[in-house]
Amino acid sequence: MEYEIKPKEKFGLGLKELWDARELFYFFTWRDIRVKYKQTFLGFAWAIIQPILMTLIFSLIFIKNDFNLNVPYPIFVCSGFILWNIFATGISSAGNSMVTNANIIKKIYFPRLIIPISSILVSLFDFIMTLPLLIGMMIYYKICPSLGNVWMLPCGILLAIFGTLGPGFLLAALNVKYRDFRYVIPFLIQFLFFASPVMYPIISFENRWVQELLAINPMYCAIALFRAFVTGRVLDPVLCSISFASVIFFLIMGIYVFRKTESYFADLA
């Protein structure tokens, strides 16, 4: 029996091939989760400790903020940070995933997209672990979201995942050929963190062009949607459209670059 491996479409995810190899998602994701928390005393608790500390630090720094929020500041920053963490840990893991799994890539063929996608699924697991923290804070501050805004919760999470996939694919491919990106990725994450509305609302900037510039961040719309479910704040359709367009752009670019360089992974990884 002969099996022919054909070139992939440069703009295609290869959904049928990914579905046929769906068991590998579980294998790679669970393996990375085990490695991440292996031989740690607190185990999965580390996923919760980080947002707790960050919420506490920013709450102390901006204790006298004038952001005109309609919710307590700890709720505001926590709701943004736990969603941002999907992006931060996702592109960090995905960006280094191809190099980390070089030995497997050289030995056997399977859809290469599974590796960076599985890395991002690990960050989604961390998000699920931290979600009860936000729920507990909402109960403590007696915040009850409107049932009419329930759709914003899954939409925000899905948009965060797709907003992470594009840059994740792009950095995973570039890091194989140009190892300089292992140093660029931490700086990029830090820069985007301060450019994201995690610790401040984007409307705090009076200049409209500044708001639109910050909305180019693919995580803006995801955070805005997720936070609107918690706070009930009305969304800005123009800023969300800019961010959504950014998500689509980076997703297409990420898939294209990944597919274009995929044939060299076994040699360069």
Secondary structure in CASP SS format (residue, H / E / C, confidence):
PFRMAT SS
TARGET T0000
AUTHOR 0000-0000-0000
METHOD secondary structure of the structure
MODEL  1
M C 1.00
E C 1.00
Y C 1.00
E C 1.00
I C 1.00
K C 1.00
P C 1.00
K C 1.00
E C 1.00
K C 1.00
F C 1.00
G C 1.00
L C 1.00
G C 1.00
L H 1.00
K H 1.00
E H 1.00
L H 1.00
W H 1.00
D H 1.00
A C 1.00
R C 1.00
E H 1.00
L H 1.00
F H 1.00
Y H 1.00
F H 1.00
F H 1.00
T H 1.00
W H 1.00
R H 1.00
D H 1.00
I H 1.00
R H 1.00
V H 1.00
K H 1.00
Y H 1.00
K C 1.00
Q C 1.00
T C 1.00
F C 1.00
L C 1.00
G H 1.00
F H 1.00
A H 1.00
W H 1.00
A H 1.00
I H 1.00
I H 1.00
Q H 1.00
P H 1.00
I H 1.00
L H 1.00
M H 1.00
T H 1.00
L H 1.00
I H 1.00
F H 1.00
S H 1.00
L H 1.00
I H 1.00
F C 1.00
I C 1.00
K C 1.00
N C 1.00
D C 1.00
F C 1.00
N C 1.00
L C 1.00
N C 1.00
V C 1.00
P C 1.00
Y H 1.00
P H 1.00
I H 1.00
F H 1.00
V H 1.00
C H 1.00
S H 1.00
G H 1.00
F H 1.00
I H 1.00
L H 1.00
W H 1.00
N H 1.00
I H 1.00
F H 1.00
A H 1.00
T H 1.00
G H 1.00
I H 1.00
S H 1.00
S H 1.00
A H 1.00
G H 1.00
N H 1.00
S H 1.00
M H 1.00
V H 1.00
T H 1.00
N C 1.00
A H 1.00
N H 1.00
I H 1.00
I H 1.00
K H 1.00
K H 1.00
I C 1.00
Y C 1.00
F C 1.00
P C 1.00
R C 1.00
L C 1.00
I H 1.00
I H 1.00
P H 1.00
I H 1.00
S H 1.00
S H 1.00
I H 1.00
L H 1.00
V H 1.00
S H 1.00
L H 1.00
F H 1.00
D H 1.00
F H 1.00
I H 1.00
M H 1.00
T H 1.00
L H 1.00
P H 1.00
L H 1.00
L H 1.00
I H 1.00
G H 1.00
M H 1.00
M H 1.00
I H 1.00
Y H 1.00
Y C 1.00
K C 1.00
I C 1.00
C C 1.00
P C 1.00
S C 1.00
L H 1.00
G H 1.00
N H 1.00
V C 1.00
W C 1.00
M H 1.00
L H 1.00
P H 1.00
C H 1.00
G H 1.00
I H 1.00
L H 1.00
L H 1.00
A H 1.00
I H 1.00
F H 1.00
G H 1.00
T H 1.00
L H 1.00
G H 1.00
P H 1.00
G H 1.00
F H 1.00
L H 1.00
L H 1.00
A H 1.00
A H 1.00
L H 1.00
N H 1.00
V H 1.00
K H 1.00
Y C 1.00
R C 1.00
D C 1.00
F H 1.00
R H 1.00
Y H 1.00
V H 1.00
I H 1.00
P H 1.00
F H 1.00
L H 1.00
I H 1.00
Q H 1.00
F H 1.00
L H 1.00
F H 1.00
F H 1.00
A C 1.00
S C 1.00
P C 1.00
V C 1.00
M C 1.00
Y C 1.00
P C 1.00
I H 1.00
I H 1.00
S H 1.00
F C 1.00
E C 1.00
N C 1.00
R H 1.00
W H 1.00
V H 1.00
Q H 1.00
E H 1.00
L H 1.00
L H 1.00
A C 1.00
I C 1.00
N C 1.00
P C 1.00
M C 1.00
Y H 1.00
C H 1.00
A H 1.00
I H 1.00
A H 1.00
L H 1.00
F H 1.00
R H 1.00
A H 1.00
F H 1.00
V H 1.00
T H 1.00
G C 1.00
R C 1.00
V C 1.00
L C 1.00
D C 1.00
P H 1.00
V H 1.00
L H 1.00
C H 1.00
S H 1.00
I H 1.00
S H 1.00
F H 1.00
A H 1.00
S H 1.00
V H 1.00
I H 1.00
F H 1.00
F H 1.00
L H 1.00
I H 1.00
M H 1.00
G H 1.00
I H 1.00
Y H 1.00
V H 1.00
F H 1.00
R H 1.00
K H 1.00
T H 1.00
E H 1.00
S H 1.00
Y H 1.00
F H 1.00
A H 1.00
D H 1.00
L H 1.00
A C 1.00
END
